[in-house]
Amino acid sequence: MARIADEEVGRLKREVPLEALVAASGVELKKAGADLVGCCPFHDDREPSLVVSPAKNLWHCLGACQAGGSTIDWVMRSQGVSFRHAVELLRAGQGGSPVTGPSPARSTENILAYCA
Ligand SMILES: [Zn+2]
C-alpha cells in the first residue's frame, strides 16, 4: 500500500470543515466566542466540554478525555478507525457519521439527551 502523502493529510486537516464533521457525528454545537462548544460524545459528559475551534479546525475535550486534534483524529475516535481508514473516509467525503465507537456507559438512543 502506498504511503499517504503528507500534503494530502495536511489538506484534509485544513480543508474539511471540522464543525460539519462534529455536527454530523450527532453533536449539537453552540457558539462560545470564537469557538463552538458541545457535549463530548466520547465520555459521559454532564456539561459541554467539547470545544471546536473553527479558525484552527481543531477540537479538544476539556473533560474526562483530555483528547483533541484534527479532523483526522476526530474521525479516528468517533468511528473507531485507523489513521489510514480515517484519511480514506475524509478523502471520500464520508468522515461525518454518527459516533459508532464503543460507549459502554451509555446506549446510543440517548446520545443527544445526556447533556442538556
Ligand atoms: Zn470527552
Residues whose N, C-alpha, C, O or C-beta is under 5 A from the ligand:
A	BS01	ZN	C40 F42 H43 C61 G63 A64 C65
